Amino acid sequence: MFKSLTFYALLIATVGIFSCSSESDEQANTIQLVPDDDATNGNGTGDDATETDSIPGDNFALATLQIETSWNTADRSTVSEDATTHGPTEYYFLDDQEMVLISKEPDGKRTELKETPGQERSLDVVKSLSYTATIFNIPENGVTIAQVHNRSNGVLRPLVRVYIDDDRRVKFKLTDDPDSDTQYTTINGPLYQEGETIQVAMNTSNGTASFTATTPAGTFSETFTPSNNWTPYSNGYYFKAGVYTEGNDTRAQIRFSEFELIK
């Protein structure tokens, strides 16, 4: 039995009004949460979850996604595994039918879900990623929770990233120049307090990346258009979501109760 929210019905309806992808080989592929009523999981720490045979792929359909983490690396370097079959681990497991991702505390560490190599597309292609989650242990300098990134050679930063800053406000950062790590446009969204429910939706269409974030403090939506500096990289965009830490004091944790990729 699928979980459903009005939020997702509205999102899917919105996506549906756009024209079909200009790429002839692009086919409809919907990835949805499939709750497992028989799952028995841990208490949120990962200890009990890693003692079971349940993995996030048992409750969530995660085809064409990888889990990327720097949990076991000495620095910020990462390793990637198939999100459907990987786990349970200390950083990626099920708890009470929620998919839990945890990042270690050193600045720049991460545990994120990302589209697999080969899934990159132009922003003209209609696709979306949306989720409902709660976030705990927000680091001193904040945590990134969603991105539209780009795999093209020479790109240093994502086109747009959604993050909770140290003032506990959801913010959206647009990279103006993909070859630079200093040229940004930052827009403030709603406030977020640790442990609250947050809904995030990001979609691409008509050459833009659109985002909506909803917290108990309100809803914010914005559509971002890349600068001309992004033109050479126009076919390399892909989605990411998880926890990417910006602090050294705590292990950021995100718990997904709903996660849906439509393309």
Residue, then its C-alpha position, 0 to 999 in steps of 0.5 A: m500500500f503506497k503512502s500518499l500526501t497531497f503534497y505529492a499529488l500536487l507535485i505530480a500534477t504540476v510536472g504533468i502539465f509540462s511537455c514531454s522530454s526533447e530526448s527521444d529515448e527518455q522514458a517514463n520511470t517512476i520511483q516510489l516508496v513501497p512501505d513494508d508492513d512486516a519490517t522490524n527495525g532499530n531505534g534510530t541509532g543504527d545498532d538494531a537496524t544493522e542486525t536485521d536483513s532489512i535494507p532501505g531498498d526493501n521499503f523504498a524503490l531506489a532504482t537508478l540511485q546510488i548511496e554516496t558516502s565518506w563515512n569510511t574514508a580518511d578525508r572528503s573522498t567518497v565511495s558509491e554503492d547501489a542504493t537498492t541493495h546496499g546496507p544496512t550500515e551505520y550510515y544507511f539503514l531502516d528505522d521504523q520504516e524510515m530511510v536514515l542517512i547519517s554523516k560523520e561530523p568532520d566538515g565536508k563529510r557526507t552521506e547522500l543519495k544521487e542519480t547514478p552516472g549515465q542519468e545526467r540530463s539537460l534542464d529541459v528534461v522534465k523530472s523531479l525528486s521530492y521527499t518528506a523528512t526530519i533532520f537531527n544533529i544539525p552541524e554548527n555551520g549547517v547541512t546541505i539536504a538537496q542539490v541539482h549538481n552537474r557531472s561535466n568536467g570542470v564543474l566545481r559546485p552544484l548549480v543549486r543546493v538547498y541547505i539549513d544554515d547556522d541560523r536554522r533557516v532553509k536557504f537556496k544557493l545558486t552557483d553563478d559560475p560553475d568554474s568558481d567556488t566563490q560566485y553565488t546568489t543566496i535566497n532565504g527560505p523558511l525557518y526550520q527547527e531540528g526534528e520538524t517535518i520538512q518537505v522538499a521538491m526539486n524539478t527540472s523543465n524548460g531549462t530551469a531548476s525549480f524548488t519548493a521547501t515547506t516547514p511548519a514556518g511556511t512554504f518557499s518556492e523559487t525557480f532558478t535559471p542558469s547563467n550563460n556560464w553553464t551553457p557548456y555543461s548543459n547536459g550534465y545535471y542530476f539530483k542529490a539528497g541527503v546530509y552533507t555536513e558543514g561543521n565538526d561538532t555532530r553527526a548530521q542525520i536525515r530520516f526520509s518517510e517519503f522519497e519519490l523520483i519521477k522521470 
